[in-house]
Amino acid sequence: MSAVSSTAAEEGARQPSLWRNREFLALWSGQVVSTLGAQTSGTAMPLLVLATTGSPSDAGIVAAAGTLPHLVANLPAGPLVDRWNRRTILLVSEMCGALALATVPLALWLGRVTVVHLAVVAFVQGLCFVFFGLAERAALPWIVPAALLPTAIAHNEARSRGAALAGPPLGGVLFGLGRAVPFLVDALSYAVACAGLLFLRGDLRSRTTTPPEPLWRATVTGLRWIWRHPLIRAAILLIAVSNMVFQALVLILVVLARDHGATPTAVGTMLGLYSGGGLAGALAASRLHRHLAPRTVILGVNWIWAALLPLFACTSSPPLIGVIGAACAFVGPLWNVVIISYATLLVPDELLGRVSSAAMTLSWGVLPVASLGAGYLLTALGPTGSVLVLAALMLATAVTATAGPAVRRAPPLPASAGDTAPSHRASADDAPPACPTPAECTAPPHQDPATATATATATANDTPPPRPAPADDTPPPHR
């Protein structure tokens, strides 16, 4: 008995610890501050547009500009991330985002704030977010051992969700103190993130030895890989719909609360409650993903969202809206962890940037349409009617997911226990991973949040997710 205990203790001692990984800790810590700043300015941006013009349509235009890079830049960004030094991409993305954001308080002081200017700032930040997200996702397997990759992704989810919990209330309070204050705070958060990135000393370049493809051909390589994997293809399409729903929902909820007299602080608190569910879900996801089958997660999350969305139409109380949102956000991180872990363990390293960019184009490319659609839905139907339209779309998505054979036959998450070397054993020269069932091999040649979110994973409109991209279920930051 003592020998068994001794062996178990020795195996536990040999298990690598994520918090002893200096590079991951530096990257994660810097992004905690950066994501908090992004959520702060992300809450203040629609409030600034509404305070300047009073038009929900203008707020939708600015939000659409911030998400437009997901549609137009993701595909070409993926091959570039696979070719360039990923550490350099991370640093340049943060610095460019800081410079763009710093023009907002400057314009406020000069009294020259316009919708066009805010839209340009949002677009630049969205572009930096695209490059940073792809580079971080592609670099992670070189920083974290494969055995700890799902845990690292769950910690990244907790990072995003925690910032989304504290950021909106902070953004509302700072906006109440002065319209320029939340943007100054975010600009400082960029500087902290850059300092954390300086601790990344390893070589984060792709290890491919084959000559690079022409850029136009490389942009479709990720799409072809996704299309050959029916489960990933189906999950990304489901993420795209949920991202569209929750991206539109955030603006609708802000307008709903403002129409009933909510102050900026009350709106920030509402969004903070919304995001609190995401933080709780992220903390739970690191354990729950080991006990739930992927098909249970994919189907269950969509049905939970379909059941909860109509409840938003039944209240105009900011605290109650926040509680319902928290229930929606709780399940998003679990979705992100499952989908992002699938993709990260299956995709060859030299293709990771291209596959991630293709997934984000498909799953996050709908966000500009969602932001514009939210503005026009609010004008035509008002907040309550807009919520009911989104609820009907989510119900149709849950029914479609349940009927799809790729999701119902989803295999267990690929196991990598005991693999302590940096992941990405696969190579582009290897044959694609075998389809789990013959039915999954019959599909013809296919985010994000979370997702992936992901995630983003989903999501969950926290994140982006992005989060493939997470299924965001809370408002994605501008970067």
C-alpha positions as CSV (number, residue, x, y, z in Angstrom):
1,M,0.0,0.0,0.0
2,S,2.8,2.4,0.9
3,A,4.6,1.5,-2.4
4,V,1.5,2.5,-4.3
5,S,1.2,5.7,-2.4
6,S,4.9,6.4,-3.0
7,T,4.5,5.8,-6.7
8,A,1.5,8.1,-6.9
9,A,3.4,10.8,-5.1
10,E,6.3,10.5,-7.4
11,E,4.0,10.7,-10.5
12,G,2.3,13.8,-9.0
13,A,5.7,15.4,-8.4
14,R,6.7,14.8,-12.0
15,Q,3.4,16.3,-13.3
16,P,4.3,19.7,-14.8
17,S,2.7,22.8,-13.1
18,L,1.2,25.5,-15.3
19,W,2.0,28.1,-12.6
20,R,5.7,27.2,-12.7
21,N,5.8,28.0,-16.5
22,R,7.4,31.4,-16.5
23,E,6.5,32.3,-20.0
24,F,2.8,31.3,-19.7
25,L,2.6,33.2,-16.4
26,A,4.0,36.3,-17.9
27,L,1.7,36.1,-20.9
28,W,-1.4,35.3,-18.8
29,S,-0.7,38.0,-16.2
30,G,-0.2,40.7,-18.8
31,Q,-3.4,39.8,-20.6
32,V,-5.4,39.8,-17.4
33,V,-4.7,43.6,-17.2
34,S,-5.1,44.1,-20.9
35,T,-8.4,42.3,-21.1
36,L,-9.7,44.3,-18.1
37,G,-8.8,47.5,-19.9
38,A,-10.5,46.2,-23.1
39,Q,-13.7,45.5,-21.2
40,T,-13.5,48.9,-19.6
41,S,-13.3,50.8,-22.9
42,G,-15.6,48.3,-24.6
43,T,-18.4,49.3,-22.1
44,A,-17.6,53.0,-22.5
45,M,-17.6,53.0,-26.4
46,P,-21.4,52.5,-27.0
47,L,-22.1,54.8,-24.1
48,L,-19.9,57.5,-25.7
49,V,-21.6,57.0,-29.1
50,L,-25.1,57.3,-27.5
51,A,-24.1,60.3,-25.5
52,T,-22.6,62.0,-28.6
53,T,-25.3,61.2,-31.2
54,G,-28.2,59.5,-29.3
55,S,-28.6,57.1,-32.1
56,P,-28.6,53.3,-31.6
57,S,-27.8,52.9,-35.4
58,D,-24.6,54.9,-34.9
59,A,-23.7,52.7,-32.0
60,G,-24.3,49.7,-34.2
61,I,-22.1,51.2,-36.9
62,V,-19.2,51.6,-34.5
63,A,-19.6,48.1,-33.1
64,A,-19.7,46.7,-36.7
65,A,-16.5,48.5,-37.5
66,G,-14.8,46.9,-34.5
67,T,-15.8,43.4,-35.7
68,L,-15.3,44.0,-39.4
69,P,-11.7,42.7,-39.3
70,H,-12.9,39.3,-38.3
71,L,-14.6,39.2,-41.7
72,V,-12.0,40.8,-43.9
73,A,-8.6,40.2,-42.2
74,N,-8.8,36.7,-40.6
75,L,-8.1,34.6,-43.7
76,P,-5.0,36.6,-44.9
77,A,-3.8,37.0,-41.2
78,G,-3.6,33.2,-40.6
79,P,-0.8,32.5,-43.2
80,L,1.1,35.5,-42.0
81,V,1.0,34.3,-38.4
82,D,2.4,30.9,-39.6
83,R,5.3,32.7,-41.4
84,W,6.2,35.6,-39.1
85,N,7.7,35.6,-35.6
86,R,4.6,35.3,-33.4
87,R,6.2,37.1,-30.5
88,T,6.8,40.2,-32.7
89,I,3.1,40.0,-33.9
90,L,2.0,40.0,-30.3
91,L,4.0,43.1,-29.4
92,V,3.2,45.1,-32.5
93,S,-0.5,44.3,-32.1
94,E,-0.6,45.7,-28.6
95,M,1.4,48.8,-29.5
96,C,-0.8,49.7,-32.5
97,G,-3.9,49.2,-30.5
98,A,-2.6,51.5,-27.8
99,L,-1.8,54.3,-30.3
100,A,-5.3,54.0,-31.9
101,L,-7.1,54.1,-28.5
102,A,-5.1,57.1,-27.3
103,T,-6.7,59.2,-30.0
104,V,-10.1,59.0,-28.3
105,P,-9.3,61.0,-25.1
106,L,-7.3,63.4,-27.3
107,A,-10.4,64.0,-29.5
108,L,-12.6,64.4,-26.4
109,W,-10.3,67.1,-25.1
110,L,-10.3,68.9,-28.4
111,G,-14.1,68.5,-28.8
112,R,-13.8,66.7,-32.1
113,V,-15.3,63.3,-31.5
114,T,-17.2,61.9,-34.5
115,V,-18.8,58.6,-35.3
116,V,-16.3,58.2,-38.2
117,H,-13.3,58.6,-35.9
118,L,-14.7,56.2,-33.3
119,A,-15.4,53.7,-36.1
120,V,-11.8,53.9,-37.3
121,V,-10.5,53.4,-33.8
122,A,-12.7,50.4,-33.3
123,F,-11.6,48.9,-36.7
124,V,-7.9,49.3,-35.8
125,Q,-8.4,47.7,-32.4
126,G,-10.4,44.9,-34.1
127,L,-7.5,44.3,-36.6
128,C,-5.0,44.2,-33.7
129,F,-7.3,41.7,-31.9
130,V,-7.3,39.4,-34.9
131,F,-3.5,39.3,-35.3
132,F,-3.0,39.0,-31.5
133,G,-5.6,36.3,-31.0
134,L,-4.2,34.1,-33.9
135,A,-0.6,34.6,-32.8
136,E,-1.4,33.8,-29.1
137,R,-3.4,30.7,-30.1
138,A,-0.6,29.5,-32.4
139,A,2.1,30.2,-29.8
140,L,0.4,28.5,-26.9
141,P,1.4,24.9,-27.8
142,W,5.1,26.0,-27.8
143,I,4.7,27.5,-24.4
144,V,2.5,24.9,-22.6
145,P,2.9,21.1,-22.6
146,A,0.2,19.2,-24.4
147,A,-1.0,17.5,-21.1
148,L,-1.8,21.0,-19.7
149,L,-3.2,22.5,-22.8
150,P,-6.9,22.2,-21.9
151,T,-6.1,23.6,-18.4
152,A,-4.3,26.5,-20.0
153,I,-7.2,27.2,-22.2
154,A,-9.5,27.1,-19.2
155,H,-7.3,29.6,-17.4
156,N,-7.4,31.9,-20.4
157,E,-11.2,31.6,-20.3
158,A,-11.1,32.5,-16.6
159,R,-8.9,35.4,-17.4
160,S,-11.3,36.7,-20.0
161,R,-14.4,36.1,-17.9
162,G,-12.9,37.7,-14.8
163,A,-12.0,40.8,-16.7
164,A,-15.5,40.8,-18.2
165,L,-16.9,40.6,-14.7
166,A,-14.9,43.6,-13.4
167,G,-14.6,45.6,-16.6
168,P,-18.1,46.7,-17.4
169,P,-18.9,48.1,-13.9
170,L,-15.5,49.8,-13.8
171,G,-16.1,51.2,-17.3
172,G,-19.5,52.6,-16.3
173,V,-18.0,54.2,-13.1
174,L,-15.0,55.7,-15.0
175,F,-17.3,57.0,-17.8
176,G,-19.4,58.7,-15.1
177,L,-16.2,60.4,-13.8
178,G,-15.2,61.6,-17.2
179,R,-15.8,60.4,-20.8
180,A,-12.0,60.1,-21.5
181,V,-11.1,58.2,-18.3
182,P,-11.9,54.6,-19.4
183,F,-10.0,55.1,-22.6
184,L,-6.9,56.4,-20.7
185,V,-7.1,53.4,-18.4
186,D,-7.3,51.0,-21.4
187,A,-4.3,52.7,-23.0
188,L,-2.3,52.1,-19.8
189,S,-3.4,48.4,-19.8
190,Y,-1.8,48.0,-23.2
191,A,1.6,49.1,-21.8
192,V,1.3,46.5,-19.0
193,A,0.5,43.8,-21.6
194,C,3.6,44.8,-23.7
195,A,5.8,44.5,-20.6
196,G,4.5,40.9,-20.0
197,L,5.2,40.0,-23.6
198,L,8.9,40.9,-23.2
199,F,9.3,37.9,-20.9
200,L,8.6,35.5,-23.8
201,R,12.1,34.4,-24.7
202,G,11.5,31.2,-26.6
203,D,11.4,30.8,-30.4
204,L,7.7,30.8,-31.2
205,R,8.1,30.5,-35.0
206,S,6.5,27.6,-36.9
207,R,8.9,24.6,-37.4
208,T,7.8,23.9,-40.9
209,T,10.6,23.3,-43.4
210,T,8.5,23.5,-46.6
211,P,8.5,26.7,-48.7
212,P,5.4,28.9,-48.0
213,E,2.5,28.8,-50.3
214,P,1.3,31.8,-52.2
215,L,-0.8,34.0,-49.9
216,W,-4.0,33.5,-51.9
217,R,-3.6,29.7,-51.8
218,A,-2.7,29.7,-48.1
219,T,-5.8,31.6,-47.2
220,V,-8.0,28.7,-48.3
221,T,-5.9,25.9,-46.8
222,G,-7.5,26.3,-43.4
223,L,-11.0,26.3,-44.9
224,R,-10.2,23.0,-46.7
225,W,-8.9,21.4,-43.4
226,I,-12.0,22.4,-41.5
227,W,-14.3,21.1,-44.3
228,R,-12.7,17.7,-44.1
229,H,-13.6,17.4,-40.4
230,P,-17.4,17.3,-40.1
231,L,-17.5,17.8,-36.3
232,I,-15.3,20.9,-36.3
233,R,-17.2,22.2,-39.3
234,A,-20.6,21.8,-37.6
235,A,-19.3,23.3,-34.3
236,I,-18.0,26.4,-36.1
237,L,-21.2,26.9,-37.9
238,L,-23.1,26.6,-34.6
239,I,-20.7,29.1,-33.0
240,A,-21.2,31.5,-35.9
241,V,-25.0,31.7,-35.2
242,S,-24.6,32.0,-31.4
243,N,-21.9,34.7,-31.8
244,M,-24.3,36.6,-34.1
245,V,-27.1,36.3,-31.6
246,F,-25.1,37.4,-28.5
247,Q,-23.3,40.2,-30.3
248,A,-26.6,41.7,-31.3
249,L,-28.0,41.0,-27.8
250,V,-25.5,43.1,-25.9
251,L,-26.4,46.3,-27.8
252,I,-30.1,45.5,-27.4
253,L,-29.8,45.0,-23.7
254,V,-27.9,48.3,-23.3
255,V,-30.6,50.2,-25.1
256,L,-33.3,48.3,-23.2
257,A,-31.8,49.4,-19.9
258,R,-31.2,53.0,-21.0
259,D,-34.7,53.3,-22.3
260,H,-35.9,52.6,-18.8
261,G,-33.7,55.2,-17.2
262,A,-30.6,53.1,-16.2
263,T,-27.5,55.2,-15.5
264,P,-24.1,54.3,-17.0
265,T,-23.1,52.8,-13.7
266,A,-26.3,50.6,-13.7
267,V,-25.5,49.5,-17.2
268,G,-22.0,48.6,-16.3
269,T,-23.2,46.7,-13.2
270,M,-25.7,44.8,-15.4
271,L,-23.0,43.7,-17.8
272,G,-20.8,42.9,-14.9
273,L,-23.4,40.5,-13.5
274,Y,-23.8,39.1,-17.0
275,S,-20.1,38.4,-17.2
276,G,-19.9,37.0,-13.6
277,G,-21.7,33.9,-14.9
278,G,-18.9,33.5,-17.4
279,L,-16.2,33.7,-14.7
280,A,-18.0,31.0,-12.7
281,G,-18.4,28.9,-15.8
282,A,-14.7,29.3,-16.7
283,L,-13.6,28.1,-13.2
284,A,-16.0,25.1,-13.5
285,A,-15.0,24.3,-17.0
286,S,-11.5,23.2,-16.1
287,R,-13.0,20.2,-14.2
288,L,-16.4,19.7,-16.0
289,H,-14.9,19.1,-19.4
290,R,-13.4,15.8,-18.2
291,H,-16.8,14.5,-17.2
292,L,-19.0,15.5,-20.0
293,A,-19.0,14.1,-23.5
294,P,-18.4,16.7,-26.3
295,R,-21.8,16.0,-27.9
296,T,-23.5,16.6,-24.5
297,V,-21.7,20.0,-24.2
298,I,-22.5,21.1,-27.8
299,L,-26.2,20.2,-27.7
300,G,-26.8,21.1,-24.1
301,V,-25.3,24.6,-24.4
302,N,-27.5,25.4,-27.4
303,W,-30.7,24.2,-25.7
304,I,-29.9,26.2,-22.5
305,W,-29.4,29.3,-24.6
306,A,-32.7,28.7,-26.5
307,A,-34.5,28.4,-23.1
308,L,-33.0,31.5,-21.5
309,L,-33.1,34.1,-24.3
310,P,-36.9,34.6,-24.2
311,L,-36.6,35.6,-20.5
312,F,-34.9,38.9,-21.5
313,A,-38.1,40.0,-23.1
314,C,-39.9,39.7,-19.8
315,T,-38.0,42.3,-17.8
316,S,-36.4,45.7,-18.0
317,S,-34.7,45.6,-14.6
318,P,-30.9,45.9,-15.1
319,P,-30.1,43.5,-12.2
320,L,-32.5,40.9,-13.4
321,I,-31.2,41.2,-17.0
322,G,-27.7,40.7,-15.6
323,V,-28.8,37.5,-13.7
324,I,-30.3,36.0,-16.8
325,G,-27.2,36.9,-18.8
326,A,-25.1,35.3,-16.1
327,A,-26.9,32.0,-16.6
328,C,-26.3,32.3,-20.4
329,A,-22.6,33.1,-19.8
330,F,-22.0,30.2,-17.4
331,V,-22.2,27.5,-20.1
332,G,-20.1,29.3,-22.7
333,P,-16.6,28.5,-21.3
334,L,-17.3,24.8,-21.3
335,W,-18.1,25.0,-25.0
336,N,-14.9,26.9,-25.6
337,V,-12.7,24.5,-23.8
338,V,-14.1,21.5,-25.6
339,I,-14.0,23.0,-29.1
340,I,-10.6,24.8,-28.8
341,S,-9.0,21.7,-27.2
342,Y,-10.2,19.6,-30.2
343,A,-8.8,22.0,-32.7
344,T,-5.5,22.7,-30.9
345,L,-4.7,19.0,-30.5
346,L,-5.7,18.0,-34.0
347,V,-4.3,20.8,-36.2
348,P,-0.7,20.5,-37.3
349,D,1.5,23.4,-36.0
350,E,2.4,24.7,-39.4
351,L,-1.4,25.0,-40.2
352,L,-2.6,26.3,-36.9
353,G,-2.6,29.9,-37.9
354,R,-4.4,29.2,-41.1
355,V,-7.0,26.9,-39.6
356,S,-7.6,29.3,-36.7
357,S,-8.0,32.2,-39.1
358,A,-10.5,30.3,-41.2
359,A,-12.5,29.3,-38.1
360,M,-12.5,32.9,-36.9
361,T,-13.6,34.2,-40.3
362,L,-16.5,31.8,-40.3
363,S,-17.5,32.2,-36.7
364,W,-16.7,35.8,-36.0
365,G,-17.2,37.2,-39.5
366,V,-20.9,37.4,-38.7
367,L,-20.3,40.0,-35.9
368,P,-20.4,43.1,-38.2
369,V,-23.8,41.9,-39.6
370,A,-25.0,41.3,-36.0
371,S,-24.1,44.8,-34.9
372,L,-25.7,46.5,-37.8
373,G,-28.7,44.2,-37.6
374,A,-29.1,45.0,-33.9
375,G,-29.3,48.7,-34.7
376,Y,-31.9,48.3,-37.4
377,L,-33.9,45.8,-35.3
378,L,-34.0,48.3,-32.4
379,T,-35.2,51.0,-34.8
380,A,-37.9,48.8,-36.4
381,L,-39.1,46.6,-33.5
382,G,-37.8,48.1,-30.3
383,P,-35.8,46.2,-27.6
384,T,-38.5,43.6,-26.7
385,G,-39.3,42.7,-30.3
386,S,-35.6,42.4,-31.1
387,V,-35.0,40.0,-28.2
388,L,-37.9,37.7,-29.5
389,V,-36.3,37.6,-33.0
390,L,-33.0,36.5,-31.4
391,A,-34.7,33.9,-29.3
392,A,-36.4,32.4,-32.3
393,L,-33.1,32.2,-34.1
394,M,-31.4,30.5,-31.1
395,L,-34.3,27.9,-30.9
396,A,-33.9,27.1,-34.6
397,T,-30.1,26.6,-34.0
398,A,-30.7,24.2,-31.2
399,V,-33.1,22.1,-33.3
400,T,-30.6,22.0,-36.2
401,A,-27.7,21.0,-33.9
402,T,-29.8,18.1,-32.4
403,A,-30.7,16.9,-35.9
404,G,-27.1,16.9,-37.2
405,P,-25.3,13.5,-37.3
406,A,-21.8,15.0,-36.9
407,V,-22.7,16.4,-33.5
408,R,-24.6,13.4,-32.3
409,R,-21.7,11.1,-33.2
410,A,-19.0,13.3,-31.7
411,P,-16.1,11.3,-30.3
412,P,-14.4,11.8,-26.9
413,L,-11.9,14.7,-26.6
414,P,-8.5,13.6,-28.0
415,A,-6.4,12.4,-25.0
416,S,-2.9,13.7,-24.4
417,A,-2.4,12.7,-20.8
418,G,1.2,12.1,-20.0
419,D,2.4,14.1,-23.0
420,T,4.6,16.7,-21.3
421,A,6.4,18.0,-24.4
422,P,5.1,21.0,-26.2
423,S,2.2,19.9,-28.3
424,H,1.6,19.6,-32.0
425,R,2.9,16.3,-32.8
426,A,1.0,16.4,-36.1
427,S,2.6,17.6,-39.3
428,A,1.1,18.9,-42.4
429,D,2.8,16.1,-44.2
430,D,0.9,13.6,-42.1
431,A,-2.5,12.2,-43.2
432,P,-5.4,14.0,-41.6
433,P,-6.6,12.4,-38.3
434,A,-8.9,9.5,-39.0
435,C,-12.6,10.2,-38.9
436,P,-14.2,8.7,-35.8
437,T,-17.0,7.1,-37.7
438,P,-17.6,6.3,-41.4
439,A,-20.5,8.7,-41.5
440,E,-18.1,11.6,-40.6
441,C,-15.8,10.8,-43.6
442,T,-18.5,11.2,-46.2
443,A,-18.9,15.0,-46.0
444,P,-17.5,16.9,-49.1
445,P,-14.6,19.4,-48.7
446,H,-15.2,23.5,-44.2
447,Q,-15.5,31.3,-35.0
448,D,-13.5,31.8,-34.0
449,P,-14.8,32.5,-29.8
450,A,-14.7,30.0,-28.7
451,T,-15.1,30.8,-29.2
452,A,-14.2,30.2,-28.4
453,T,-15.3,30.1,-27.8
454,A,-15.4,29.7,-28.1
455,T,-15.5,29.9,-25.8
456,A,-15.1,30.9,-27.8
457,T,-14.6,30.2,-27.7
458,A,-17.6,31.2,-28.1
459,T,-18.6,33.6,-26.8
460,A,-19.6,33.7,-25.4
461,N,-20.0,37.1,-26.0
462,D,-17.4,37.5,-23.4
463,T,-15.0,36.6,-25.9
464,P,-14.5,36.4,-27.5
465,P,-14.1,34.6,-27.6
466,P,-13.7,33.1,-29.7
467,R,-13.0,32.7,-29.1
468,P,-11.7,28.0,-33.7
469,A,-13.3,31.1,-32.1
470,P,-15.1,30.7,-28.9
471,A,-18.9,31.0,-28.8
472,D,-19.0,34.3,-27.0
473,D,-21.8,34.9,-24.6
474,T,-20.7,38.2,-23.3
475,P,-19.6,41.4,-25.0
476,P,-16.2,40.8,-26.8
477,P,-13.6,43.4,-26.1
478,H,-12.3,45.6,-29.0
479,R,-9.1,43.7,-29.1
